[in-house]
Amino acid sequence: MKILHGILATLLGLLGFSSCLKEDPDNPIICMYGTPTAHYVIKGKVVNPQGKGVSRVQVIVSEQEFAYAPRPGVILDEPRGIRPVHDTLYTDEQGKFETWQTYFPIDTIRYRLKINEDGCHPLYESDSLKVTFLKQDLSKGDGVWNLGKNIQEVKITLQPKKEDSHE
């Protein structure tokens, strides 16, 4: 039995290594192991109604929705799946923020952002939005494992908190 296992292990090893040999110098076979990835970048700015940047606003990338489209460019209403992200950041002095998410390239990926969820700025209402990325818009990848990146720019205008009137 040990001899049979040894023979099988040797055969499998030879078959595995022989499949990676260069057969044609002009068109080599490349053996690679890994997972294709894509980078999704959200660059944003949080402003007040007058257009001035609001600093120290909490921005939470709370979840990612993904879907496989029946054809390129189709954005489905219902996601195929949802996964939590848990990425929290704060705007800088000019109200800007930026987040990079790396994930398997799927036809449609949508990130949900929650803005001022913690009420850090009590003068403004909290807000949320979804930022959508399409696989067809990825660029500057190596065409092998890194399929590129997609950058979306968003501007969020926070609205003043309405005062409760108890008359």
Helices and strands as residue ranges (DSSP letters): H 2-18, E 37-47, E 58-67, E 81-90, E 96-103, E 108-115, E 127-134, G 135-137, E 146-157
